[in-house]
Amino acid sequence: MSRSNLEILAYETTPLGDLCLRRRELLSRPGTVITEITLDHQLLMSSHNTVSERALATEALAHHSGHELSVLIAGLGLGYTAAAVLQSERVERLEVIELFPAVVGFLRDGLVPLSSELLADARFGVHEGDAYAMLHREAVERWDLVLIDVDHSPEDHLGMGNEAFYTRSGLVRAKNHLAPGGILAVWSYADSSPFVEALHAAFDVVEVVSVRYVNDLVDEDHTDWLFLARD
């Protein structure tokens, strides 16, 4: 670790801004090193607090009783949702679609903490692409679980053009990518009544799960939200 306690592992310019992968030692906890992804200097993902990212996987799996499951994740991040999915022996295949080619590169180059674990699992695959555009098209393949962790919330989008997904018509198109009994699960940092209403209009069963944890870096309680829907 550098004398400044910050190491830049990779830096890429993207259409949405400057993407940075960094590693830093917590000044308040010498010896504790975390990995982070930022976009235009705003934190996207941290290896320090991964409770809700892992809960996106475990909650969705808990709501599906099937075996030999196929799982699609939109948004790779640092891989904690994917790793939680692969903890289940009921999962036969996992594919991750990631918007930023650089983030896929971080994983393949071994720059993130879970690189070796994910790449060593034969059930795991990852490719570059726009998940929202894919879910808007006609389905080529149907999945038992579709997990979305791309936007900050249904009202706070990472980029332009994602709005349609959060509408009734967008969700109906996305539902066509689910196998019978399949579950759609969406991560958010905030609750969203309009999105819940759109989910109810598109699906038979909707559940909103709050994931509460203590952000011990700032000693504050924090709540993220998971939206789960199925027919």
FIKOLZA-1660 file (N, C-alpha, C; in steps of 0.1 Angstrom, whole numbers, plus 5000, padded with zeros to 4 digits):
% residues 231
   i   px   py   pz ch aa at
   1 5009 4988 5000  A  M  N
   1 5000 5000 5000  A  M CA
   1 5009 5012 5000  A  M  C
   2 5005 5022 4992  A  S  N
   2 5013 5034 4991  A  S CA
   2 5012 5042 5004  A  S  C
   3 5021 5052 5005  A  R  N
   3 5022 5060 5017  A  R CA
   3 5009 5068 5019  A  R  C
   4 5002 5071 5008  A  S  N
   4 4989 5078 5009  A  S CA
   4 4977 5069 5013  A  S  C
   5 4980 5056 5014  A  N  N
   5 4970 5046 5017  A  N CA
   5 4960 5044 5006  A  N  C
   6 4963 5048 4994  A  L  N
   6 4955 5047 4982  A  L CA
   6 4963 5042 4970  A  L  C
   7 4958 5031 4964  A  E  N
   7 4964 5026 4952  A  E CA
   7 4954 5025 4941  A  E  C
   8 4957 5032 4930  A  I  N
   8 4948 5031 4918  A  I CA
   8 4952 5019 4910  A  I  C
   9 4943 5009 4909  A  L  N
   9 4946 4997 4902  A  L CA
   9 4943 4998 4887  A  L  C
  10 4933 5006 4883  A  A  N
  10 4929 5008 4869  A  A CA
  10 4921 5020 4868  A  A  C
  11 4922 5027 4856  A  Y  N
  11 4914 5039 4854  A  Y CA
  11 4911 5040 4839  A  Y  C
  12 4897 5041 4837  A  E  N
  12 4892 5040 4823  A  E CA
  12 4882 5052 4821  A  E  C
  13 4883 5057 4809  A  T  N
  13 4872 5067 4805  A  T CA
  13 4861 5060 4798  A  T  C
  14 4849 5062 4802  A  T  N
  14 4837 5055 4796  A  T CA
  14 4827 5066 4792  A  T  C
  15 4817 5062 4784  A  P  N
  15 4807 5072 4780  A  P CA
  15 4800 5078 4792  A  P  C
  16 4800 5072 4803  A  L  N
  16 4793 5077 4815  A  L CA
  16 4802 5084 4825  A  L  C
  17 4815 5085 4821  A  G  N
  17 4824 5092 4830  A  G CA
  17 4837 5083 4833  A  G  C
  18 4845 5088 4841  A  D  N
  18 4858 5082 4844  A  D CA
  18 4855 5071 4855  A  D  C
  19 4859 5059 4851  A  L  N
  19 4858 5047 4860  A  L CA
  19 4871 5043 4866  A  L  C
  20 4871 5042 4879  A  C  N
  20 4883 5039 4887  A  C CA
  20 4882 5027 4896  A  C  C
  21 4891 5018 4895  A  L  N
  21 4892 5007 4905  A  L CA
  21 4904 5011 4914  A  L  C
  22 4901 5011 4927  A  R  N
  22 4911 5015 4936  A  R CA
  22 4911 5006 4948  A  R  C
  23 4923 5006 4955  A  R  N
  23 4924 4998 4967  A  R CA
  23 4930 5008 4978  A  R  C
  24 4924 5007 4990  A  R  N
  24 4929 5017 5000  A  R CA
  24 4928 5010 5014  A  R  C
  25 4937 5015 5022  A  E  N
  25 4938 5010 5036  A  E CA
  25 4930 5020 5044  A  E  C
  26 4921 5015 5053  A  L  N
  26 4913 5024 5061  A  L CA
  26 4921 5030 5072  A  L  C
  27 4921 5044 5071  A  L  N
  27 4930 5051 5081  A  L CA
  27 4926 5048 5095  A  L  C
  28 4913 5046 5097  A  S  N
  28 4908 5043 5111  A  S CA
  28 4910 5029 5115  A  S  C
  29 4915 5020 5106  A  R  N
  29 4917 5006 5109  A  R CA
  29 4930 5001 5101  A  R  C
  30 4941 5005 5106  A  P  N
  30 4953 5001 5099  A  P CA
  30 4954 4986 5097  A  P  C
  31 4957 4982 5085  A  G  N
  31 4957 4968 5081  A  G CA
  31 4945 4963 5074  A  G  C
  32 4934 4971 5075  A  T  N
  32 4922 4967 5068  A  T CA
  32 4922 4974 5054  A  T  C
  33 4922 4966 5044  A  V  N
  33 4923 4971 5030  A  V CA
  33 4910 4967 5023  A  V  C
  34 4905 4977 5016  A  I  N
  34 4892 4975 5008  A  I CA
  34 4894 4979 4994  A  I  C
  35 4886 4973 4985  A  T  N
  35 4886 4976 4971  A  T CA
  35 4873 4983 4967  A  T  C
  36 4874 4993 4959  A  E  N
  36 4863 5001 4955  A  E CA
  36 4863 5004 4940  A  E  C
  37 4851 5006 4935  A  I  N
  37 4849 5011 4921  A  I CA
  37 4842 5025 4922  A  I  C
  38 4847 5035 4915  A  T  N
  38 4840 5048 4915  A  T CA
  38 4838 5052 4900  A  T  C
  39 4828 5060 4899  A  L  N
  39 4824 5066 4885  A  L CA
  39 4823 5080 4887  A  L  C
  40 4832 5088 4880  A  D  N
  40 4833 5102 4882  A  D CA
  40 4834 5106 4897  A  D  C
  41 4842 5098 4904  A  H  N
  41 4845 5101 4918  A  H CA
  41 4834 5098 4928  A  H  C
  42 4823 5092 4923  A  Q  N
  42 4812 5087 4931  A  Q CA
  42 4813 5072 4933  A  Q  C
  43 4812 5068 4946  A  L  N
  43 4814 5054 4949  A  L CA
  43 4802 5046 4943  A  L  C
  44 4806 5035 4935  A  L  N
  44 4796 5026 4930  A  L CA
  44 4796 5013 4938  A  L  C
  45 4807 5008 4942  A  M  N
  45 4808 4995 4948  A  M CA
  45 4820 4994 4958  A  M  C
  46 4818 4988 4969  A  S  N
  46 4829 4986 4979  A  S CA
  46 4829 4972 4984  A  S  C
  47 4841 4967 4986  A  S  N
  47 4842 4954 4992  A  S CA
  47 4840 4954 5007  A  S  C
  48 4838 4966 5013  A  H  N
  48 4836 4966 5027  A  H CA
  48 4822 4963 5032  A  H  C
  49 4812 4969 5025  A  N  N
  49 4798 4966 5028  A  N CA
  49 4792 4959 5017  A  N  C
  50 4790 4946 5018  A  T  N
  50 4784 4938 5007  A  T CA
  50 4771 4931 5011  A  T  C
  51 4766 4935 5022  A  V  N
  51 4754 4927 5028  A  V CA
  51 4743 4927 5018  A  V  C
  52 4739 4938 5013  A  S  N
  52 4727 4939 5004  A  S CA
  52 4730 4933 4990  A  S  C
  53 4742 4934 4985  A  E  N
  53 4745 4927 4973  A  E CA
  53 4744 4912 4974  A  E  C
  54 4749 4906 4985  A  R  N
  54 4747 4892 4987  A  R CA
  54 4733 4888 4990  A  R  C
  55 4725 4897 4997  A  A  N
  55 4711 4894 4999  A  A CA
  55 4703 4894 4987  A  A  C
  56 4707 4901 4977  A  L  N
  56 4699 4901 4964  A  L CA
  56 4699 4886 4959  A  L  C
  57 4710 4879 4960  A  A  N
  57 4711 4865 4956  A  A CA
  57 4704 4856 4965  A  A  C
  58 4707 4857 4978  A  T  N
  58 4701 4848 4988  A  T CA
  58 4686 4849 4989  A  T  C
  59 4681 4861 4988  A  E  N
  59 4666 4863 4989  A  E CA
  59 4659 4857 4977  A  E  C
  60 4665 4859 4965  A  A  N
  60 4659 4854 4953  A  A CA
  60 4659 4839 4953  A  A  C
  61 4670 4833 4957  A  L  N
  61 4672 4819 4958  A  L CA
  61 4662 4813 4968  A  L  C
  62 4660 4820 4979  A  A  N
  62 4651 4815 4989  A  A CA
  62 4636 4814 4984  A  A  C
  63 4633 4823 4975  A  H  N
  63 4619 4824 4970  A  H CA
  63 4617 4814 4958  A  H  C
  64 4627 4807 4954  A  H  N
  64 4626 4797 4943  A  H CA
  64 4629 4784 4948  A  H  C
  65 4620 4774 4946  A  S  N
  65 4621 4761 4951  A  S CA
  65 4628 4751 4942  A  S  C
  66 4631 4756 4930  A  G  N
  66 4636 4747 4920  A  G CA
  66 4651 4743 4921  A  G  C
  67 4655 4734 4913  A  H  N
  67 4669 4729 4912  A  H CA
  67 4674 4731 4898  A  H  C
  68 4687 4729 4896  A  E  N
  68 4693 4731 4883  A  E CA
  68 4689 4744 4877  A  E  C
  69 4691 4754 4885  A  L  N
  69 4686 4768 4882  A  L CA
  69 4696 4775 4872  A  L  C
  70 4690 4783 4863  A  S  N
  70 4698 4792 4855  A  S CA
  70 4696 4806 4860  A  S  C
  71 4707 4813 4862  A  V  N
  71 4706 4826 4868  A  V CA
  71 4713 4837 4859  A  V  C
  72 4706 4848 4857  A  L  N
  72 4712 4859 4849  A  L CA
  72 4713 4871 4859  A  L  C
  73 4725 4877 4860  A  I  N
  73 4728 4889 4868  A  I CA
  73 4731 4900 4859  A  I  C
  74 4724 4911 4860  A  A  N
  74 4727 4924 4853  A  A CA
  74 4735 4932 4863  A  A  C
  75 4748 4934 4860  A  G  N
  75 4757 4942 4868  A  G CA
  75 4767 4933 4876  A  G  C
  76 4780 4934 4872  A  L  N
  76 4790 4925 4878  A  L CA
  76 4795 4931 4891  A  L  C
  77 4797 4945 4891  A  G  N
  77 4803 4951 4903  A  G CA
  77 4816 4945 4907  A  G  C
  78 4818 4942 4920  A  L  N
  78 4829 4934 4925  A  L CA
  78 4827 4920 4926  A  L  C
  79 4815 4915 4922  A  G  N
  79 4812 4901 4921  A  G CA
  79 4806 4894 4933  A  G  C
  80 4802 4902 4943  A  Y  N
  80 4796 4896 4955  A  Y CA
  80 4783 4890 4953  A  Y  C
  81 4774 4896 4945  A  T  N
  81 4761 4889 4942  A  T CA
  81 4764 4876 4934  A  T  C
  82 4773 4876 4925  A  A  N
  82 4776 4864 4917  A  A CA
  82 4781 4853 4927  A  A  C
  83 4790 4857 4936  A  A  N
  83 4796 4847 4945  A  A CA
  83 4786 4841 4954  A  A  C
  84 4776 4849 4958  A  A  N
  84 4765 4844 4967  A  A CA
  84 4756 4834 4959  A  A  C
  85 4754 4837 4946  A  V  N
  85 4746 4828 4938  A  V CA
  85 4753 4815 4937  A  V  C
  86 4766 4815 4935  A  L  N
  86 4773 4802 4933  A  L CA
  86 4775 4794 4946  A  L  C
  87 4772 4800 4957  A  Q  N
  87 4772 4793 4970  A  Q CA
  87 4761 4782 4970  A  Q  C
  88 4751 4784 4962  A  S  N
  88 4740 4774 4961  A  S CA
  88 4743 4763 4952  A  S  C
  89 4741 4751 4957  A  E  N
  89 4743 4739 4949  A  E CA
  89 4731 4737 4939  A  E  C
  90 4721 4744 4941  A  R  N
  90 4709 4743 4932  A  R CA
  90 4711 4751 4919  A  R  C
  91 4722 4759 4918  A  V  N
  91 4724 4767 4906  A  V CA
  91 4733 4759 4897  A  V  C
  92 4728 4757 4885  A  E  N
  92 4735 4750 4874  A  E CA
  92 4743 4759 4865  A  E  C
  93 4738 4771 4863  A  R  N
  93 4745 4780 4854  A  R CA
  93 4743 4795 4859  A  R  C
  94 4753 4803 4858  A  L  N
  94 4752 4817 4861  A  L CA
  94 4759 4825 4850  A  L  C
  95 4751 4834 4844  A  E  N
  95 4757 4844 4834  A  E CA
  95 4755 4858 4839  A  E  C
  96 4766 4866 4838  A  V  N
  96 4766 4880 4842  A  V CA
  96 4767 4888 4830  A  V  C
  97 4759 4899 4829  A  I  N
  97 4760 4908 4818  A  I CA
  97 4764 4922 4824  A  I  C
  98 4775 4927 4819  A  E  N
  98 4780 4940 4825  A  E CA
  98 4782 4950 4815  A  E  C
  99 4777 4962 4818  A  L  N
  99 4778 4973 4808  A  L CA
  99 4792 4978 4805  A  L  C
 100 4800 4979 4815  A  F  N
 100 4814 4984 4813  A  F CA
 100 4824 4973 4809  A  F  C
 101 4830 4973 4797  A  P  N
 101 4840 4963 4794  A  P CA
 101 4852 4964 4804  A  P  C
 102 4855 4976 4809  A  A  N
 102 4866 4977 4819  A  A CA
 102 4863 4969 4832  A  A  C
 103 4851 4968 4836  A  V  N
 103 4848 4960 4848  A  V CA
 103 4849 4945 4846  A  V  C
 104 4846 4941 4834  A  V  N
 104 4848 4927 4830  A  V CA
 104 4863 4925 4830  A  V  C
 105 4871 4934 4825  A  G  N
 105 4885 4933 4825  A  G CA
 105 4891 4933 4839  A  G  C
 106 4886 4941 4849  A  F  N
 106 4891 4940 4862  A  F CA
 106 4890 4926 4868  A  F  C
 107 4879 4919 4865  A  L  N
 107 4877 4905 4870  A  L CA
 107 4887 4896 4863  A  L  C
 108 4888 4897 4850  A  R  N
 108 4896 4887 4842  A  R CA
 108 4911 4890 4845  A  R  C
 109 4915 4902 4848  A  D  N
 109 4929 4905 4851  A  D CA
 109 4932 4902 4866  A  D  C
 110 4923 4897 4873  A  G  N
 110 4926 4893 4887  A  G CA
 110 4927 4905 4897  A  G  C
 111 4921 4916 4893  A  L  N
 111 4923 4928 4901  A  L CA
 111 4913 4930 4913  A  L  C
 112 4902 4922 4913  A  V  N
 112 4892 4923 4923  A  V CA
 112 4893 4911 4933  A  V  C
 113 4889 4912 4945  A  P  N
 113 4891 4902 4955  A  P CA
 113 4885 4888 4952  A  P  C
 114 4874 4888 4944  A  L  N
 114 4868 4875 4941  A  L CA
 114 4872 4869 4927  A  L  C
 115 4881 4875 4921  A  S  N
 115 4885 4871 4907  A  S CA
 115 4887 4856 4906  A  S  C
 116 4896 4851 4915  A  S  N
 116 4900 4837 4914  A  S CA
 116 4888 4827 4917  A  S  C
 117 4880 4831 4927  A  E  N
 117 4869 4823 4931  A  E CA
 117 4859 4822 4920  A  E  C
 118 4855 4833 4914  A  L  N
 118 4845 4833 4903  A  L CA
 118 4850 4826 4890  A  L  C
 119 4862 4829 4886  A  L  N
 119 4867 4824 4874  A  L CA
 119 4870 4809 4875  A  L  C
 120 4872 4804 4887  A  A  N
 120 4875 4789 4888  A  A CA
 120 4862 4781 4888  A  A  C
 121 4850 4787 4889  A  D  N
 121 4838 4780 4889  A  D CA
 121 4833 4778 4875  A  D  C
 122 4831 4766 4871  A  A  N
 122 4827 4763 4857  A  A CA
 122 4813 4767 4854  A  A  C
 123 4805 4770 4864  A  R  N
 123 4791 4774 4862  A  R CA
 123 4791 4789 4858  A  R  C
 124 4801 4796 4860  A  F  N
 124 4802 4811 4859  A  F CA
 124 4806 4816 4845  A  F  C
 125 4798 4825 4840  A  G  N
 125 4802 4832 4827  A  G CA
 125 4799 4847 4828  A  G  C
 126 4806 4855 4821  A  V  N
 126 4804 4869 4821  A  V CA
 126 4806 4875 4807  A  V  C
 127 4798 4884 4803  A  H  N
 127 4800 4891 4790  A  H CA
 127 4796 4905 4791  A  H  C
 128 4801 4913 4781  A  E  N
 128 4798 4928 4781  A  E CA
 128 4784 4930 4774  A  E  C
 129 4776 4939 4778  A  G  N
 129 4764 4942 4772  A  G CA
 129 4755 4951 4780  A  G  C
 130 4744 4955 4774  A  D  N
 130 4734 4964 4780  A  D CA
 130 4723 4955 4784  A  D  C
 131 4721 4953 4797  A  A  N
 131 4711 4943 4802  A  A CA
 131 4697 4949 4800  A  A  C
 132 4695 4962 4801  A  Y  N
 132 4682 4967 4799  A  Y CA
 132 4678 4966 4784  A  Y  C
 133 4687 4968 4775  A  A  N
 133 4684 4966 4761  A  A CA
 133 4681 4951 4758  A  A  C
 134 4688 4942 4764  A  M  N
 134 4686 4928 4762  A  M CA
 134 4672 4924 4767  A  M  C
 135 4668 4929 4779  A  L  N
 135 4656 4925 4785  A  L CA
 135 4644 4931 4778  A  L  C
 136 4646 4942 4770  A  H  N
 136 4636 4948 4762  A  H CA
 136 4633 4940 4749  A  H  C
 137 4643 4933 4744  A  R  N
 137 4642 4925 4732  A  R CA
 137 4634 4912 4734  A  R  C
 138 4630 4906 4724  A  E  N
 138 4624 4893 4725  A  E CA
 138 4634 4883 4731  A  E  C
 139 4629 4874 4739  A  A  N
 139 4638 4865 4747  A  A CA
 139 4643 4854 4738  A  A  C
 140 4656 4853 4739  A  V  N
 140 4663 4842 4732  A  V CA
 140 4665 4830 4742  A  V  C
 141 4666 4833 4754  A  E  N
 141 4668 4823 4765  A  E CA
 141 4660 4827 4777  A  E  C
 142 4655 4818 4784  A  R  N
 142 4647 4821 4796  A  R CA
 142 4654 4816 4809  A  R  C
 143 4653 4824 4819  A  W  N
 143 4661 4822 4831  A  W CA
 143 4652 4820 4843  A  W  C
 144 4656 4812 4853  A  D  N
 144 4649 4810 4865  A  D CA
 144 4650 4822 4874  A  D  C
 145 4661 4828 4875  A  L  N
 145 4663 4840 4883  A  L CA
 145 4669 4851 4874  A  L  C
 146 4664 4863 4874  A  V  N
 146 4670 4875 4868  A  V CA
 146 4673 4885 4879  A  V  C
 147 4685 4888 4882  A  L  N
 147 4689 4897 4893  A  L CA
 147 4695 4910 4887  A  L  C
 148 4689 4921 4891  A  I  N
 148 4693 4934 4885  A  I CA
 148 4700 4943 4896  A  I  C
 149 4713 4946 4894  A  D  N
 149 4720 4955 4902  A  D CA
 149 4728 4965 4894  A  D  C
 150 4721 4974 4887  A  V  N
 150 4728 4983 4878  A  V CA
 150 4726 4998 4883  A  V  C
 151 4713 5002 4883  A  D  N
 151 4710 5016 4887  A  D CA
 151 4711 5017 4902  A  D  C
 152 4712 5030 4906  A  H  N
 152 4712 5033 4921  A  H CA
 152 4698 5030 4927  A  H  C
 153 4688 5033 4919  A  S  N
 153 4674 5031 4923  A  S CA
 153 4665 5032 4911  A  S  C
 154 4652 5029 4912  A  P  N
 154 4643 5030 4900  A  P CA
 154 4642 5045 4896  A  P  C
 155 4645 5054 4904  A  E  N
 155 4644 5068 4900  A  E CA
 155 4658 5075 4898  A  E  C
 156 4669 5068 4901  A  D  N
 156 4682 5073 4900  A  D CA
 156 4691 5064 4892  A  D  C
 157 4691 5067 4879  A  H  N
 157 4697 5058 4869  A  H CA
 157 4712 5060 4867  A  H  C
 158 4719 5050 4864  A  L  N
 158 4733 5051 4861  A  L CA
 158 4736 5058 4848  A  L  C
 159 4727 5056 4838  A  G  N
 159 4728 5062 4825  A  G CA
 159 4715 5065 4819  A  G  C
 160 4715 5072 4808  A  M  N
 160 4702 5075 4801  A  M CA
 160 4697 5062 4794  A  M  C
 161 4684 5062 4793  A  G  N
 161 4678 5051 4785  A  G CA
 161 4673 5039 4793  A  G  C
 162 4674 5040 4806  A  N  N
 162 4670 5029 4815  A  N CA
 162 4656 5030 4820  A  N  C
 163 4650 5042 4818  A  E  N
 163 4637 5045 4824  A  E CA
 163 4626 5035 4820  A  E  C
 164 4626 5030 4808  A  A  N
 164 4615 5021 4803  A  A CA
 164 4614 5008 4811  A  A  C
 165 4625 5003 4816  A  F  N
 165 4625 4991 4823  A  F CA
 165 4616 4991 4835  A  F  C
 166 4615 5003 4842  A  Y  N
 166 4608 5004 4854  A  Y CA
 166 4593 5007 4852  A  Y  C
 167 4588 5006 4840  A  T  N
 167 4574 5008 4837  A  T CA
 167 4567 4995 4836  A  T  C
 168 4554 4995 4836  A  R  N
 168 4547 4982 4835  A  R CA
 168 4550 4975 4821  A  R  C
 169 4551 4983 4810  A  S  N
 169 4553 4977 4797  A  S CA
 169 4568 4971 4797  A  S  C
 170 4577 4979 4803  A  G  N
 170 4591 4974 4803  A  G CA
 170 4592 4961 4812  A  G  C
 171 4585 4960 4823  A  L  N
 171 4586 4949 4831  A  L CA
 171 4579 4937 4825  A  L  C
 172 4568 4939 4817  A  V  N
 172 4562 4928 4810  A  V CA
 172 4572 4922 4799  A  V  C
 173 4579 4931 4793  A  R  N
 173 4589 4926 4783  A  R CA
 173 4600 4919 4790  A  R  C
 174 4604 4924 4801  A  A  N
 174 4615 4917 4809  A  A CA
 174 4610 4903 4814  A  A  C
 175 4597 4902 4818  A  K  N
 175 4591 4890 4823  A  K CA
 175 4592 4879 4813  A  K  C
 176 4592 4882 4800  A  N  N
 176 4593 4872 4789  A  N CA
 176 4606 4865 4790  A  N  C
 177 4616 4870 4797  A  H  N
 177 4629 4864 4798  A  H CA
 177 4630 4854 4810  A  H  C
 178 4619 4853 4817  A  L  N
 178 4618 4844 4828  A  L CA
 178 4612 4830 4824  A  L  C
 179 4618 4820 4829  A  A  N
 179 4612 4806 4828  A  A CA
 179 4599 4805 4836  A  A  C
 180 4591 4796 4834  A  P  N
 180 4579 4794 4843  A  P CA
 180 4583 4793 4858  A  P  C
 181 4577 4801 4866  A  G  N
 181 4581 4801 4880  A  G CA
 181 4592 4810 4883  A  G  C
 182 4597 4817 4873  A  G  N
 182 4609 4825 4875  A  G CA
 182 4607 4837 4883  A  G  C
 183 4618 4843 4888  A  I  N
 183 4618 4854 4897  A  I CA
 183 4626 4865 4892  A  I  C
 184 4621 4878 4892  A  L  N
 184 4629 4890 4889  A  L CA
 184 4632 4897 4902  A  L  C
 185 4644 4900 4905  A  A  N
 185 4648 4907 4917  A  A CA
 185 4657 4919 4914  A  A  C
 186 4654 4930 4920  A  V  N
 186 4660 4943 4916  A  V CA
 186 4666 4949 4929  A  V  C
 187 4678 4953 4929  A  W  N
 187 4685 4960 4940  A  W CA
 187 4683 4975 4939  A  W  C
 188 4681 4982 4951  A  S  N
 188 4680 4997 4951  A  S CA
 188 4685 5002 4964  A  S  C
 189 4690 5014 4964  A  Y  N
 189 4694 5021 4977  A  Y CA
 189 4682 5028 4983  A  Y  C
 190 4671 5028 4976  A  A  N
 190 4659 5036 4981  A  A CA
 190 4647 5028 4978  A  A  C
 191 4636 5030 4986  A  D  N
 191 4623 5024 4983  A  D CA
 191 4617 5032 4972  A  D  C
 192 4607 5026 4965  A  S  N
 192 4601 5033 4954  A  S CA
 192 4587 5028 4952  A  S  C
 193 4577 5036 4956  A  S  N
 193 4563 5033 4955  A  S CA
 193 4559 5032 4940  A  S  C
 194 4563 5041 4931  A  P  N
 194 4559 5039 4917  A  P CA
 194 4564 5026 4911  A  P  C
 195 4576 5022 4914  A  F  N
 195 4581 5010 4909  A  F CA
 195 4574 4998 4914  A  F  C
 196 4570 4998 4927  A  V  N
 196 4562 4987 4933  A  V CA
 196 4549 4987 4926  A  V  C
 197 4543 4998 4923  A  E  N
 197 4530 4998 4915  A  E CA
 197 4531 4992 4902  A  E  C
 198 4542 4995 4895  A  A  N
 198 4545 4990 4882  A  A CA
 198 4547 4975 4882  A  A  C
 199 4554 4970 4893  A  L  N
 199 4556 4956 4895  A  L CA
 199 4543 4948 4897  A  L  C
 200 4534 4954 4905  A  H  N
 200 4521 4948 4908  A  H CA
 200 4513 4948 4895  A  H  C
 201 4515 4957 4886  A  A  N
 201 4507 4957 4873  A  A CA
 201 4512 4947 4864  A  A  C
 202 4525 4942 4865  A  A  N
 202 4531 4933 4856  A  A CA
 202 4532 4919 4861  A  A  C
 203 4532 4917 4875  A  F  N
 203 4534 4904 4881  A  F CA
 203 4523 4901 4891  A  F  C
 204 4521 4888 4893  A  D  N
 204 4511 4884 4903  A  D CA
 204 4515 4886 4917  A  D  C
 205 4528 4883 4920  A  V  N
 205 4533 4884 4934  A  V CA
 205 4545 4893 4935  A  V  C
 206 4544 4903 4944  A  V  N
 206 4555 4912 4946  A  V CA
 206 4559 4913 4961  A  V  C
 207 4571 4913 4963  A  E  N
 207 4576 4914 4977  A  E CA
 207 4587 4925 4978  A  E  C
 208 4587 4933 4988  A  V  N
 208 4597 4943 4990  A  V CA
 208 4604 4939 5003  A  V  C
 209 4618 4938 5002  A  V  N
 209 4626 4934 5013  A  V CA
 209 4636 4945 5017  A  V  C
 210 4635 4949 5029  A  S  N
 210 4645 4959 5034  A  S CA
 210 4657 4952 5039  A  S  C
 211 4669 4956 5036  A  V  N
 211 4682 4950 5041  A  V CA
 211 4689 4961 5050  A  V  C
 212 4688 4959 5062  A  R  N
 212 4694 4969 5072  A  R CA
 212 4707 4964 5077  A  R  C
 213 4717 4973 5078  A  Y  N
 213 4730 4970 5083  A  Y CA
 213 4736 4983 5088  A  Y  C
 214 4747 4981 5096  A  V  N
 214 4754 4993 5102  A  V CA
 214 4766 4995 5093  A  V  C
 215 4766 5007 5087  A  N  N
 215 4778 5012 5080  A  N CA
 215 4788 5016 5091  A  N  C
 216 4797 5007 5094  A  D  N
 216 4806 5010 5106  A  D CA
 216 4817 5020 5102  A  D  C
 217 4818 5024 5090  A  L  N
 217 4828 5034 5086  A  L CA
 217 4824 5048 5091  A  L  C
 218 4811 5050 5091  A  V  N
 218 4805 5062 5096  A  V CA
 218 4796 5061 5108  A  V  C
 219 4795 5048 5113  A  D  N
 219 4787 5045 5124  A  D CA
 219 4773 5050 5123  A  D  C
 220 4767 5045 5111  A  E  N
 220 4753 5049 5108  A  E CA
 220 4745 5037 5104  A  E  C
 221 4733 5036 5107  A  D  N
 221 4724 5025 5102  A  D CA
 221 4721 5029 5087  A  D  C
 222 4720 5018 5079  A  H  N
 222 4717 5020 5065  A  H CA
 222 4707 5010 5060  A  H  C
 223 4699 5013 5051  A  T  N
 223 4689 5004 5045  A  T CA
 223 4689 5004 5030  A  T  C
 224 4691 4993 5024  A  D  N
 224 4690 4991 5010  A  D CA
 224 4677 4983 5008  A  D  C
 225 4672 4982 4995  A  W  N
 225 4659 4976 4992  A  W CA
 225 4660 4966 4981  A  W  C
 226 4653 4955 4982  A  L  N
 226 4652 4945 4972  A  L CA
 226 4637 4944 4968  A  L  C
 227 4635 4944 4955  A  F  N
 227 4622 4942 4949  A  F CA
 227 4621 4928 4942  A  F  C
 228 4612 4919 4947  A  L  N
 228 4611 4906 4941  A  L CA
 228 4597 4904 4935  A  L  C
 229 4597 4898 4923  A  A  N
 229 4584 4897 4916  A  A CA
 229 4584 4884 4909  A  A  C
 230 4572 4878 4908  A  R  N
 230 4570 4865 4901  A  R CA
 230 4555 4863 4898  A  R  C
 231 4552 4854 4889  A  D  N
 231 4538 4851 4886  A  D CA
 231 4535 4838 4894  A  D  C
% end
